[in-house]
Amino acid sequence: MKTVSNVVNGYAHVAPATRAKVEEALARLDYRPNLSARNLRQGRTGVIALALPELDAPYFAELSRFVIDAAAERRWLVIIEQTDGDLERERQILDGVRDHRVDGLIFSPIAIGADELAARTDDTALVLLGERIHDGPADHVAIDNVRAARDVTEHLIGLGRTRVAALGAQDSSISGTAPLRLAGYRQAMAAHGMPETVATVERYHRADGFAAMTALLERERPDAVFCFNDLLALGAMRAILSSGLRVPGDIALAGLDDIEDGRYSTPTLTTVAPDKNELARIAVDLLKRRIDGRAGYAPQEVRAGYRLMVRESTAAPSPS
């Protein structure tokens, strides 16, 4: 039994002839290791949880796929939970992780704050995504949203546009993505001495982008718009085209997230593309370190990369 165990677990100190006999028997019997039993012996389940605000949002759906791929390389299964950004639902997930016997949690909070997170008594390994909590009590992975927003705004200014609007600001009491992307927009506008125009939204959906862009066009007409995510940009694009204006001829348009929809819209959408694969792999790697007990270090803030993807929605110069 010990010899078979050594072969199955890949230990080197087995004679080649003996290894060949065992492998032949394993193949003949179509043997598969019982991973559940192995994990239980190690005090593990081989299962992690991924909690996200909206599974029907393309960005989170795409990110989920990369997390699942990275976890599969470690032979982990992934349970996915949707929070809807609801405080009570986020609390239930954090408090109930231990009951579900998962080894760790990758969590993108919207409502819960750093103080409450720090007070949790569950010691299940935790890695944070998103922008709600920075420098908090757990490892955190994100892109540099301020710099990304500044870069895309600089791109619009570089086209010769002089009335660049931002679409996607939210209630100032919300600590998350919106303030960071607004800060990047404002840095770029201030650097060029240009006036700001900011449109607010309640949520980051297509309908919100359509409504905010329609309202903006009723009071003034920008010649470029930076939308804080691609869904807002797609909604805004529809509003612009419905009003009889052209993209990018009359209004250049850019988003952020690089969801697949934007690669097939008409025109295709200029956007900032976070490296979702890198985000997922960093999160899984950090979680593995915590699960393995290599936790003798302070929580880490890790930045993943991004790229500016210039497409048709900003391709034309400003009209004379």
C-alpha positions as CSV (number, residue, x, y, z in Angstrom):
1,M,0.0,0.0,0.0
2,K,2.8,2.4,0.9
3,T,4.5,1.7,-2.5
4,V,1.3,2.4,-4.4
5,S,0.8,5.6,-2.4
6,N,4.3,6.7,-3.2
7,V,3.7,6.3,-6.9
8,V,0.3,8.0,-6.9
9,N,1.7,11.0,-5.0
10,G,4.7,11.3,-7.3
11,Y,7.5,10.5,-4.8
12,A,10.8,10.0,-6.5
13,H,12.3,7.2,-4.5
14,V,10.6,4.3,-6.2
15,A,12.5,1.8,-8.4
16,P,11.7,2.2,-12.1
17,A,10.5,-1.4,-12.5
18,T,8.3,-1.2,-9.4
19,R,6.8,2.2,-10.6
20,A,6.0,0.7,-14.0
21,K,4.2,-2.3,-12.4
22,V,2.1,0.0,-10.2
23,E,1.3,2.4,-13.1
24,E,0.2,-0.6,-15.3
25,A,-2.1,-1.7,-12.5
26,L,-3.5,1.8,-12.1
27,A,-4.2,2.0,-15.8
28,R,-5.8,-1.4,-15.9
29,L,-8.1,-0.6,-13.0
30,D,-8.8,3.0,-14.3
31,Y,-7.9,4.2,-10.8
32,R,-8.5,7.8,-9.8
33,P,-7.2,9.2,-6.5
34,N,-9.9,10.2,-4.0
35,L,-9.1,13.9,-3.8
36,S,-11.8,14.5,-1.2
37,A,-10.2,12.0,1.2
38,R,-6.8,13.4,0.5
39,N,-7.9,16.9,1.3
40,L,-9.7,15.9,4.4
41,R,-6.5,14.2,5.7
42,Q,-4.7,17.5,5.2
43,G,-7.5,19.5,6.8
44,R,-8.6,20.9,3.5
45,T,-11.7,20.6,1.2
46,G,-10.1,21.6,-2.1
47,V,-12.9,24.2,-2.5
48,I,-12.7,28.0,-2.5
49,A,-15.5,30.6,-2.7
50,L,-15.7,33.6,-5.0
51,A,-18.2,36.3,-4.0
52,L,-19.0,39.0,-6.6
53,P,-21.6,41.8,-6.8
54,E,-23.3,40.9,-10.1
55,L,-22.8,37.7,-12.1
56,D,-24.7,39.1,-15.1
57,A,-22.2,42.0,-15.4
58,P,-19.9,41.0,-18.2
59,Y,-16.7,42.2,-16.4
60,F,-17.4,39.9,-13.4
61,A,-18.5,37.0,-15.6
62,E,-15.2,37.2,-17.5
63,L,-13.2,37.6,-14.3
64,S,-14.9,34.6,-12.8
65,R,-13.7,32.4,-15.7
66,F,-10.1,33.4,-15.1
67,V,-10.4,32.7,-11.4
68,I,-11.9,29.3,-12.1
69,D,-9.0,28.5,-14.6
70,A,-6.4,29.6,-12.1
71,A,-8.0,27.5,-9.3
72,A,-8.3,24.5,-11.6
73,E,-4.5,24.5,-12.0
74,R,-4.3,23.9,-8.2
75,R,-7.1,21.2,-8.5
76,W,-9.5,23.5,-6.6
77,L,-13.2,23.8,-7.2
78,V,-14.9,27.2,-7.0
79,I,-18.2,28.1,-5.4
80,I,-19.6,31.4,-6.8
81,E,-21.9,33.6,-4.7
82,Q,-23.7,36.8,-5.8
83,T,-24.0,39.6,-3.3
84,D,-25.9,42.3,-5.3
85,G,-23.7,44.7,-3.3
86,D,-26.1,44.3,-0.4
87,L,-24.6,44.8,3.1
88,E,-26.5,42.0,4.8
89,R,-25.8,39.6,2.0
90,E,-22.1,40.4,2.2
91,R,-22.2,39.9,5.9
92,Q,-23.8,36.5,5.5
93,I,-21.2,35.4,3.1
94,L,-18.3,36.5,5.4
95,D,-19.9,35.0,8.5
96,G,-20.9,31.8,6.7
97,V,-17.7,30.9,5.0
98,R,-16.6,28.5,7.8
99,D,-20.0,26.7,7.8
100,H,-19.6,25.9,4.1
101,R,-16.1,24.3,4.7
102,V,-14.3,26.2,2.1
103,D,-10.5,26.7,2.3
104,G,-10.6,30.4,1.3
105,L,-12.6,33.3,-0.1
106,I,-12.0,35.7,-2.9
107,F,-14.3,38.6,-2.2
108,S,-15.3,41.8,-4.1
109,P,-17.2,43.9,-1.5
110,I,-19.4,46.9,-2.4
111,A,-21.1,47.7,0.9
112,I,-19.1,46.3,3.8
113,G,-16.3,48.5,5.2
114,A,-12.7,48.0,6.4
115,D,-13.6,48.3,10.1
116,E,-16.3,45.6,10.0
117,L,-14.0,43.4,7.9
118,A,-11.2,43.8,10.5
119,A,-13.6,42.7,13.3
120,R,-14.5,39.3,11.7
121,T,-13.7,36.3,13.9
122,D,-13.6,33.8,11.1
123,D,-10.0,33.0,10.2
124,T,-10.7,31.5,6.8
125,A,-8.2,32.8,4.2
126,L,-9.4,35.9,2.5
127,V,-8.3,38.0,-0.6
128,L,-10.1,41.2,-1.7
129,L,-10.9,42.4,-5.2
130,G,-12.4,45.7,-6.3
131,E,-11.9,49.2,-4.8
132,R,-14.1,49.3,-1.7
133,I,-11.3,48.5,0.8
134,H,-7.7,49.6,0.4
135,D,-4.9,49.0,3.0
136,G,-7.3,46.9,5.0
137,P,-7.1,43.7,7.0
138,A,-6.6,41.4,4.0
139,D,-4.6,41.0,0.8
140,H,-6.0,43.2,-2.0
141,V,-5.6,43.0,-5.8
142,A,-6.7,45.7,-8.2
143,I,-5.5,47.9,-11.1
144,D,-4.4,51.5,-10.5
145,N,-7.8,53.1,-11.3
146,V,-6.6,56.7,-10.9
147,R,-3.8,56.2,-13.4
148,A,-6.0,54.2,-15.8
149,A,-8.7,57.0,-15.8
150,R,-6.0,59.7,-16.2
151,D,-4.5,57.8,-19.2
152,V,-7.8,57.4,-21.1
153,T,-8.7,61.1,-20.4
154,E,-5.3,62.1,-21.7
155,H,-6.0,60.1,-24.8
156,L,-9.3,62.0,-25.4
157,I,-7.6,65.3,-24.9
158,G,-4.8,64.2,-27.2
159,L,-7.4,63.9,-30.0
160,G,-7.9,67.6,-29.9
161,R,-11.1,67.4,-27.9
162,T,-11.7,70.4,-25.7
163,R,-15.0,69.6,-23.9
164,V,-14.3,66.3,-22.3
165,A,-17.0,65.0,-19.9
166,A,-16.8,62.2,-17.3
167,L,-19.8,59.9,-16.9
168,G,-20.1,57.6,-13.9
169,A,-19.6,59.7,-10.7
170,Q,-21.6,58.5,-7.7
171,D,-22.6,59.6,-4.3
172,S,-19.4,60.9,-2.6
173,S,-20.2,58.7,0.5
174,I,-19.4,55.6,-1.6
175,S,-15.8,54.5,-1.2
176,G,-15.1,52.5,-4.3
177,T,-14.3,52.7,-8.0
178,A,-16.1,55.9,-8.9
179,P,-14.0,58.3,-6.7
180,L,-10.8,56.8,-8.0
181,R,-11.8,57.1,-11.7
182,L,-13.1,60.6,-11.1
183,A,-9.8,61.6,-9.5
184,G,-7.9,60.4,-12.6
185,Y,-10.2,62.3,-14.9
186,R,-9.7,65.5,-12.8
187,Q,-6.0,65.1,-12.7
188,A,-5.8,65.0,-16.5
189,M,-8.2,67.9,-17.0
190,A,-6.4,70.1,-14.4
191,A,-3.0,69.4,-16.1
192,H,-4.4,70.9,-19.3
193,G,-6.4,73.7,-17.6
194,M,-9.6,72.4,-19.0
195,P,-13.1,72.7,-17.4
196,E,-14.7,69.7,-15.9
197,T,-18.2,68.3,-16.8
198,V,-19.3,65.4,-14.6
199,A,-22.5,63.3,-15.1
200,T,-23.6,61.1,-12.2
201,V,-25.2,57.7,-12.2
202,E,-26.9,55.4,-9.7
203,R,-25.5,52.2,-11.0
204,Y,-23.0,51.0,-13.7
205,H,-25.5,49.5,-16.2
206,R,-26.3,50.3,-19.9
207,A,-29.6,52.0,-18.9
208,D,-27.8,54.3,-16.5
209,G,-25.4,55.3,-19.3
210,F,-28.2,56.0,-21.7
211,A,-30.1,58.1,-19.2
212,A,-27.1,60.1,-18.0
213,M,-25.9,60.8,-21.6
214,T,-29.4,61.8,-22.7
215,A,-29.6,64.3,-19.8
216,L,-26.1,65.6,-20.5
217,L,-27.0,66.3,-24.2
218,E,-30.0,68.2,-23.1
219,R,-27.9,70.8,-21.2
220,E,-24.7,70.8,-23.1
221,R,-22.8,68.9,-25.8
222,P,-19.4,67.6,-25.0
223,D,-17.1,66.5,-27.8
224,A,-15.7,63.6,-25.8
225,V,-16.9,61.4,-23.0
226,F,-15.0,59.1,-20.6
227,C,-17.5,56.6,-19.1
228,F,-16.4,54.9,-16.0
229,N,-17.1,51.4,-17.3
230,D,-18.0,49.8,-20.7
231,L,-21.6,49.2,-19.9
232,L,-22.1,52.9,-19.3
233,A,-20.3,53.7,-22.5
234,L,-22.5,51.3,-24.5
235,G,-25.6,53.0,-23.1
236,A,-24.1,56.4,-23.8
237,M,-23.3,55.4,-27.3
238,R,-26.9,54.5,-27.9
239,A,-28.1,57.8,-26.6
240,I,-25.6,59.8,-28.8
241,L,-26.6,57.9,-31.9
242,S,-30.3,58.1,-31.2
243,S,-29.9,61.9,-31.0
244,G,-28.6,62.0,-34.5
245,L,-25.0,62.7,-33.5
246,R,-22.0,60.6,-34.6
247,V,-19.4,58.6,-32.7
248,P,-16.6,59.6,-32.9
249,G,-17.3,62.3,-35.5
250,D,-19.2,64.5,-33.1
251,I,-18.4,62.9,-29.7
252,A,-15.5,60.6,-29.1
253,L,-16.3,57.9,-26.5
254,A,-14.2,55.7,-24.2
255,G,-15.0,53.2,-21.4
256,L,-13.1,51.0,-19.0
257,D,-13.2,47.2,-18.4
258,D,-12.7,45.9,-22.0
259,I,-15.8,43.6,-22.0
260,E,-16.4,41.5,-25.1
261,D,-19.5,43.6,-26.1
262,G,-17.3,46.6,-26.8
263,R,-15.2,44.7,-29.3
264,Y,-18.3,44.1,-31.4
265,S,-20.3,47.3,-31.0
266,T,-20.6,49.8,-33.9
267,P,-18.3,51.6,-33.6
268,T,-16.1,49.4,-31.6
269,L,-15.3,50.9,-28.2
270,T,-12.1,52.4,-27.0
271,T,-11.4,51.2,-23.5
272,V,-8.9,50.5,-20.7
273,A,-8.3,46.7,-20.5
274,P,-7.5,45.5,-17.0
275,D,-5.4,42.3,-17.2
276,K,-8.2,40.0,-15.8
277,N,-6.1,36.9,-16.1
278,E,-3.3,38.5,-14.0
279,L,-5.9,39.8,-11.5
280,A,-7.3,36.3,-11.1
281,R,-3.9,34.6,-10.8
282,I,-2.6,37.0,-8.3
283,A,-5.7,36.6,-6.2
284,V,-5.5,32.8,-6.3
285,D,-1.7,32.8,-5.5
286,L,-2.2,35.1,-2.5
287,L,-5.1,32.9,-1.3
288,K,-2.9,29.8,-1.6
289,R,-0.2,31.4,0.6
290,R,-2.7,32.2,3.2
291,I,-4.3,28.7,3.1
292,D,-0.8,27.2,3.4
293,G,-0.3,29.1,6.6
294,R,2.4,31.4,5.2
295,A,0.7,34.3,6.8
296,G,3.5,35.8,8.8
297,Y,3.4,39.0,6.8
298,A,1.2,42.1,6.6
299,P,-1.7,42.2,4.2
300,Q,-0.4,43.0,0.7
301,E,-1.7,45.6,-1.8
302,V,-0.9,44.2,-5.3
303,R,-1.4,46.0,-8.6
304,A,-2.2,44.2,-11.8
305,G,-1.6,45.7,-15.2
306,Y,-3.8,47.3,-17.8
307,R,-3.7,48.5,-21.4
308,L,-5.4,51.3,-23.3
309,M,-7.2,49.7,-26.3
310,V,-7.8,52.4,-28.9
311,R,-10.7,51.4,-31.2
312,E,-13.2,53.1,-33.6
313,S,-15.1,55.2,-31.0
314,T,-12.1,57.6,-30.7
315,A,-10.5,57.0,-34.1
316,A,-11.6,60.2,-35.9
317,P,-10.2,63.7,-35.3
318,S,-12.4,66.4,-33.8
319,P,-14.6,68.2,-36.4
320,S,-13.1,71.6,-37.4
